[in-house]
Amino acid sequence: MRNIEFMRKISNHLNQFQDYNICLKDPVETFTKALFYMLFDEEYRTHNCQFVKDTFLKITTKLKLEDGEETWVQFVNQLASIREKLDLDAHAIEQNDPAAKSLTEVYLAYPGFHAIAIYRLSHALYKLNYFVISRMMSEHVHGLTGVDIHPGATIGDSFFIDHGTGIVIGETAIIKNNVKIYQGVTLGGLQIKKSLSETKRHPTIEDNVTIYANATVLGGDIVIGANSTIGANVWITQSVPENSLVTYQTEIKISTRKK
C-alpha cells in the first residue's frame, strides 16, 4: 500500500506538467529502421509494408498531426526516387573509397551511407512539414553513426561521406552534386540567434567539392566554389572561388633523440 500511495503522489506532482509523448522515441526508431529495410530488402518489404504504415499513423496520431493518411501516400510516392538517389550515393562511395570492396559492403556496413539514407527519408518528411518526426529520425541515426545531418539541409546527387564520425550539417546548408566530405567536418552557422531561424545560416557547397577531415565552414553567405578542395583542419568564414585549394599550414618538426 505504501508503494501505491508513493506512486500516486508522484503522479499528482507530475500531472500538472505538459505531456510531450517521450515514449514516441521507441516507435520512431522502429519506423526509421523499418523504412531503411524496406528500401533495400524485398522480402522485408513484402511482409512489413502495412506494419510500417500503421507505425507511422500511430506516431502522427500521438503527435496530433493532421492528414496522416494523405501525407503517408505522398511520402510513399517518393520512395522510388529516394532509392534512385541512394543508389547514386552508394556508387559514389564505392568508386571513391579504396577500402570499399563491393557495393554490398557499402549498403550493409558503411555508417556514412546509413546516415545519408536516413537523411533522404527524413528530408522528404521535412518537406511535407512533418518536422518533429523528421528530426527524431535524424537524431536516431545521429546516435548510431555519429553523423548529424539536419533533415532541412539540401543535398544533391552522388554524396560521399567517408568515416563520418563528427560530421555536422546544418538546416540551411546546400550541398550540390558529387561532393565528398570526411569525418569531423562542420557546415555550420556563424551566430546562434533565434531571430535568424528563417534566414540561411549555413554554407553552400558547389559541385565536385572535397572537404577533408575536421574542416569547419561557417556562414549562410559562404559559397565553396565548384571543383575546390578544402584541406583538413581549416576554418573558413569567407567564400572560396572555383577550382581552389585551401590548406592549413603548420610547422611540424621531427627530431631524432640521441641514444
Sequence and secondary structure as in RCSB ss.txt:
>XXXX:A:sequence
MRNIEFMRKISNHLNQFQDYNICLKDPVETFTKALFYMLFDEEYRTHNCQFVKDTFLKITTKLKLEDGEETWVQF
VNQLASIREKLDLDAHAIEQNDPAAKSLTEVYLAYPGFHAIAIYRLSHALYKLNYFVISRMMSEHVHGLTGVDIH
PGATIGDSFFIDHGTGIVIGETAIIKNNVKIYQGVTLGGLQIKKSLSETKRHPTIEDNVTIYANATVLGGDIVIG
ANSTIGANVWITQSVPENSLVTYQTEIKISTRKK
>XXXX:A:secstr
 HHHHHHHHHHHHHTTS    GGGHHHHHHHHHHHHHHHH HHHHHHHHHHHHHHHHHHHHHTT S HHHHHHHH
HTTHHHHHHHHHHHHHHHHHH TT   HHHHHHH HHHHHHHHHHHHHHHHHTT HHHHHHHHHHHHHHHS EE 
TT EE SS EEES TT EE TT EE TT EEETT EEE S   GGGTTS  S EE TT EE TT EEE TT EE 
TT EE TT EE S B TT EE             
